[in-house]
């Protein structure tokens, strides 16, 4: 994944099988309340958890906090978590914007829903109904 170009490429050996625009994390000058940076991390990772749908958010809206950076997103589709378990960075589908090619997120990699579904089905670990979550060492994710 190329952060400068806001693109994701998927390869089978040396063959390109998917290329798409994405929206990654917006760097913020002040730290978030949870201390997790909003910039998408660079490095080599592996998908470790996949769920067809996931509630995502920082919990502050549910607690009544109307801070502009607070968020709650129900039913985020095709989530594929990479990085460390405690950070919550994921590749996933996006229903709340169509502004791909620009930084928009709190660190996750936002994708168009059809492409996120394709990547979810293509990547490891496999996750097939009726599984809600599949964990394990999966497909390599390289972010630069």
N, C-alpha and C positions, 0 to 999 in steps of 0.2 A: 504494500500500500504506500503510495507516494503522497505524503502530507502536503507538499508544496503544490502539487497538481490536483489534489483532492480526487485521486483515482484509486481504484482497487483493481488488481489483476489476479486471476486465478489460473494456475498452470497445472497440467498433467505432464510430468516430466518437463520437457522444454516447450510443450505446445500450449499456447494461450487458449483457454476455454471460456473465459469471461473477462470482460473489461467494462467498467462502469464508473460514472461519477459518484462520489460519496460526499457526505458532510461530516467532518471530524470536529474535535473539540476546540472551542474558543479559549485561548489563553486569557486568564484574567489577572489583573494586577493585585487584587486582594485574595487571600486564601478563602476557600469555602469554609462553612461552619464545621464540616466534617474533616477538614484538612486534606481532602483528596483533590489533587490538581485537576483542572478542567481541560487541560491540554491533553490530547491523545498521546499516550506514551510511545516512545520510539524503542525499537528493539526487536528481538526474535522471541516469539511466544508460541503457545499451542492452545487450541480451543480445548477447554476442559469441562464445559457444561453447556448443554443445548436444551432449550425449551421452546415449543411452538408458540407460546404466549407467556408474557411475564409482566407483572405490575412493576413499574420502575418509578422511583422518585426519591426525594430526600426526606420525606415525612413532615416537612415543615408546613405545607398547605393543610394537611390533615389535622395538624395541631393548631391551626388558625393563624399561622404566620403568613402575611401577605407580602413578604420581601419579594422584590422583582426577580431574584434568582431562585426562589422556591419553585418546585415543580412536582407534579404527580402525573404519571401517564399510565393508564390502565390498558391492559391487553397489547403491550408492545409485541409485535409479531416477529417470529423467526429469530429469537435471541441466541447468540453464540458467544459465550463469555470467554475472554482470553485475558492474559495478565494474571495478577494475583487475585485470590478469592475475595480479599477484603476491599478491593477497589471498585469492582463492578463494571469495568470497561467491557463493552460487548460490541459485536457487529449485530445489527438488527434492522428490521423493516421500520418504516417511518410513515405515519399517517397524518402528522401535524404540520408538515411543510413539504414543499416541492422545490426547494432551493438548493439542489445538489450541485456540487462544485464549489461550495463556499462553506467555511467553518460555521457551524450552527449549534453544536452540542455541548454537553457537560463533560465530554471526553470520549463518549461512545462514537462508533462509526455508523452514521445513519445511511440507510440504503433505500432505494425504491423497493416496495413490497415484492413484486415479482422476482427481482434479482436476489433479494434476501432469501426468499423461499427456495430459489434455485440453489444458492450457496449452502443453505441449511441442509438440503437433501444431498448435496454433493460432498460436503465435508464430513470429517470424522470427529467425534465418535458418532456412529449411526444412531438415529432416534426415530423410531417408528411407533405409530399408535398401537396400543393405548398408553405408551410411556409419556409421562409429564416432563420428566427431566432425565437426561442421559449424561453421565459424567465419565471421564476417562481422558487419557492423553490422546489428543486428536490432531487434526490438521495444523500444520505450521502456519503462523501468521507473522509476516515480516513487515514492520512499520518503519519507514524512513522518511 
